[in-house]
Amino acid sequence: MTVSIDLNNVDELRRFDTTGILAAIDSLPSQCAAAGELVAKVNLPEYTDISNIVITGLGGSAIGGDMLRAYTSGVIEVPIVVNRGYDMPNFVNSKSLVFAVSYSGNTEETLSAYDQAHRRGAAVIGVTSGGRLKELVLEDGYPLLEVPGGMFPRAANGYLFMPCLTILQKIGLLPDLSGEAAEMIYLLKDMCWKLGPERAEAENPAKQLARKLYGKIPVIWGATGTTEVVAQRWKAQINENAKSPCYWNVFPELNHNEIVGLEVPAEFVKKIHIIVLQDGADHAQVQKRMAITKEVFQDKVDGFTEIKAHGNGLLARIYNLICTGDFTSAYLAALYGVDPGPIKVIDYLKEALQK
């Protein structure tokens, strides 16, 4: 297998990235910083008696909902559920707050779920850059959070997550988290500088990790309550950007099943490279589980790479890891000689469904 691109050749990296995925990753801090300005344009009513929150979306438009659920679980008093399908859960009613999220505005599953939420009298907020969802939200008189368009949904994570978080603060369901947000943006700018295309591979952890994953099968392990959604994000980014298989799971669940599946066939297992995402807030027993699991399997798989989150607040630590995974996925695409932007199989599927 021949490596296609020299990761130190910035011009070549950018030429190969025809849709600007690397630039979009680098824009994450500015996307997050724009949350206040975007929310200020939304005409929000006074919400009372909200019993549950549902974020309905798919793919890159849904991962922000998963982040919202994970990040707020320790502070919010109402449950948050992420819906990834055509049908809304049966509990959705007039006491539900529903974020209908479709970056393009034309995701058929989200439009179906939106229609059900509307018919059940839920309080709906549309999050989109346009399309049919924007039309319906305006026709039905719901608040519209309109985000900048022209990107792939997976590249617009800051626009799809931070404004929703800001709205929950604004309507009184969350405390003021502006301090955490400020720290996150500051550290994220530093991460983009350290991991960006201009930083040489010898000093760039994301380029080095992409090199480790080249020709291997990445398996991303996180931990419930801290890094599970980040592990899921890594998996999706490697799938979509690098066009490569990648799988994810979480501690402690994986200790009850997945580790038994790392025995045979030995030649296949030896192609697996495991990345363990670690957070200082991981449960003490989970940290022990990580250490023991590494001890058992580090000689059976291709390798173990442990990546520790940095930052005081959970928001900073989440985005610290997301930034590393995003850049790694783009550099892995370069090594494989594939343009990280186009998703031809997904486009074909959507076209086929419309026939």
Backbone hydrogen bonds, N-H to C=O, Kabsch-Sander energy under -0.5 kcal/mol:
donor,donor_aa,acceptor,acceptor_aa,energy
4,S,335,L,-1.8
7,L,5,I,-0.7
9,N,6,D,-2.1
10,V,8,N,-1.2
13,L,9,N,-2.3
14,R,10,V,-2.3
15,R,11,D,-2.2
16,F,12,E,-2.1
17,D,13,L,-1.5
18,T,16,F,-1.6
20,G,17,D,-1.3
24,A,20,G,-2.1
25,I,21,I,-2.3
26,D,22,L,-2.1
27,S,23,A,-1.0
28,L,25,I,-1.6
31,Q,27,S,-2.6
32,C,28,L,-2.5
33,A,29,P,-2.2
34,A,30,S,-1.1
34,A,31,Q,-0.6
35,A,32,C,-1.4
38,L,34,A,-2.3
39,V,35,A,-2.6
40,A,36,G,-1.9
41,K,37,E,-0.6
41,K,38,L,-0.9
42,V,39,V,-1.9
44,L,42,V,-1.2
47,Y,45,P,-0.7
51,S,49,D,-0.6
51,S,95,K,-2.8
52,N,95,K,-1.1
53,I,79,P,-2.5
54,V,97,L,-2.5
55,I,81,V,-2.6
56,T,54,V,-0.6
56,T,99,F,-2.6
57,G,55,I,-0.5
57,G,83,N,-2.2
61,S,58,L,-1.9
62,A,59,G,-1.7
63,I,59,G,-1.5
65,G,62,A,-0.9
66,D,62,A,-1.7
67,M,63,I,-2.3
68,L,64,G,-2.2
69,R,65,G,-2.5
70,A,66,D,-2.6
71,Y,67,M,-3.0
72,T,68,L,-2.0
73,S,69,R,-0.7
75,V,72,T,-2.0
76,I,72,T,-2.7
81,V,53,I,-2.7
83,N,55,I,-2.8
83,N,81,V,-0.5
84,R,82,V,-0.5
92,V,89,P,-1.6
96,S,93,N,-1.9
97,L,52,N,-2.4
98,V,96,S,-0.6
98,V,123,A,-3.2
99,F,54,V,-2.7
99,F,97,L,-0.5
100,A,98,V,-0.8
100,A,125,I,-2.2
101,V,56,T,-2.6
101,V,99,F,-0.8
102,S,100,A,-0.6
102,S,127,V,-2.3
111,L,107,T,-2.2
112,S,108,E,-1.9
113,A,109,E,-2.4
114,Y,110,T,-2.7
115,D,111,L,-2.0
116,Q,112,S,-1.6
117,A,113,A,-2.4
118,H,114,Y,-2.7
119,R,115,D,-2.2
120,R,116,Q,-1.6
121,G,118,H,-1.3
122,A,117,A,-2.3
123,A,96,S,-2.6
124,V,122,A,-0.8
125,I,98,V,-2.9
126,G,143,P,-2.3
127,V,100,A,-2.9
128,T,145,L,-1.7
129,S,102,S,-0.5
129,S,103,Y,-1.9
133,L,105,G,-2.4
134,K,130,G,-1.2
135,E,131,G,-1.5
136,L,132,R,-2.5
137,V,133,L,-2.7
138,L,134,K,-2.2
139,E,135,E,-2.4
140,D,136,L,-2.7
141,G,137,V,-0.6
141,G,138,L,-0.6
142,Y,137,V,-2.2
145,L,126,G,-3.5
145,L,143,P,-0.5
146,E,144,L,-0.9
147,V,128,T,-2.0
147,V,145,L,-0.6
155,A,152,F,-1.6
156,A,153,P,-1.5
160,L,156,A,-1.7
161,F,157,N,-1.8
162,M,158,G,-1.2
165,L,161,F,-2.1
166,T,162,M,-2.5
167,I,163,P,-2.3
168,L,164,C,-1.9
169,Q,165,L,-1.5
170,K,166,T,-2.6
171,I,167,I,-2.2
172,G,169,Q,-1.4
173,L,168,L,-2.1
174,L,168,L,-1.3
181,A,177,L,-2.2
182,A,178,S,-2.4
183,E,179,G,-2.0
184,M,180,E,-2.5
185,I,181,A,-2.4
186,Y,182,A,-2.1
187,L,183,E,-2.6
188,L,184,M,-2.5
189,K,185,I,-2.0
190,D,186,Y,-1.4
191,M,187,L,-2.2
192,C,188,L,-2.5
193,W,189,K,-1.7
194,K,190,D,-2.0
195,L,191,M,-2.2
196,G,192,C,-1.2
199,R,196,G,-1.4
203,E,200,A,-1.6
204,N,201,E,-1.1
208,Q,204,N,-2.2
209,L,205,P,-2.2
210,A,206,A,-2.2
211,R,207,K,-1.9
212,K,208,Q,-1.7
213,L,209,L,-2.1
214,Y,210,A,-1.1
216,K,213,L,-2.3
217,I,271,K,-2.9
219,V,273,H,-2.3
220,I,247,Y,-3.6
221,W,219,V,-0.5
221,W,275,I,-3.2
222,G,249,N,-2.3
224,T,251,F,-2.6
226,T,223,A,-1.8
227,T,223,A,-1.1
228,E,223,A,-1.4
231,A,227,T,-2.3
232,Q,228,E,-1.8
233,R,229,V,-2.3
234,W,230,V,-2.6
235,K,231,A,-2.1
236,A,232,Q,-2.2
237,Q,233,R,-2.6
238,I,234,W,-2.4
239,N,235,K,-2.3
240,E,236,A,-2.8
241,N,237,Q,-2.8
242,A,237,Q,-0.7
242,A,238,I,-0.8
243,K,239,N,-0.6
244,S,238,I,-1.5
247,Y,218,P,-1.9
249,N,220,I,-2.0
251,F,222,G,-2.6
254,L,250,V,-3.0
255,N,252,P,-1.6
256,H,253,E,-2.3
257,N,254,L,-1.1
259,I,254,L,-1.9
260,V,257,N,-1.6
261,G,257,N,-0.6
261,G,258,E,-1.4
262,L,259,I,-1.0
268,F,265,P,-0.9
269,V,265,P,-2.4
270,K,266,A,-2.0
271,K,268,F,-1.8
272,I,269,V,-1.7
273,H,217,I,-2.2
274,I,272,I,-0.5
274,I,303,G,-2.5
275,I,219,V,-2.8
276,V,274,I,-0.5
276,V,305,T,-2.7
277,L,221,W,-3.0
277,L,275,I,-0.6
278,Q,276,V,-0.5
278,Q,307,I,-3.0
282,D,279,D,-2.3
287,Q,283,H,-2.3
288,K,284,A,-1.7
289,R,285,Q,-2.3
290,M,286,V,-2.6
291,A,287,Q,-1.8
292,I,288,K,-2.5
293,T,289,R,-2.7
294,K,290,M,-2.2
295,E,291,A,-2.0
296,V,292,I,-1.9
297,F,293,T,-2.1
298,Q,294,K,-2.3
300,K,297,F,-1.5
301,V,297,F,-1.8
302,D,269,V,-0.6
302,D,272,I,-2.4
303,G,272,I,-1.0
305,T,274,I,-2.7
307,I,276,V,-2.7
308,K,306,E,-0.5
309,A,278,Q,-2.8
317,R,313,G,-1.9
318,I,314,L,-2.6
319,Y,315,L,-2.1
320,N,316,A,-2.0
321,L,317,R,-1.7
322,I,318,I,-2.2
323,C,319,Y,-2.5
324,T,320,N,-1.3
325,G,321,L,-2.3
326,D,322,I,-2.8
327,F,323,C,-2.2
328,T,324,T,-2.3
329,S,325,G,-2.3
330,A,326,D,-1.6
331,Y,327,F,-2.4
332,L,328,T,-2.3
333,A,329,S,-1.7
334,A,330,A,-1.7
335,L,331,Y,-2.1
336,Y,332,L,-1.8
337,G,333,A,-0.7
337,G,334,A,-0.8
338,V,333,A,-2.5
347,D,343,I,-2.3
348,Y,344,K,-2.5
349,L,345,V,-2.3
350,K,346,I,-2.3
351,E,347,D,-2.1
352,A,348,Y,-2.7
353,L,349,L,-2.1
354,Q,350,K,-1.1
355,K,351,E,-0.5
355,K,352,A,-1.0
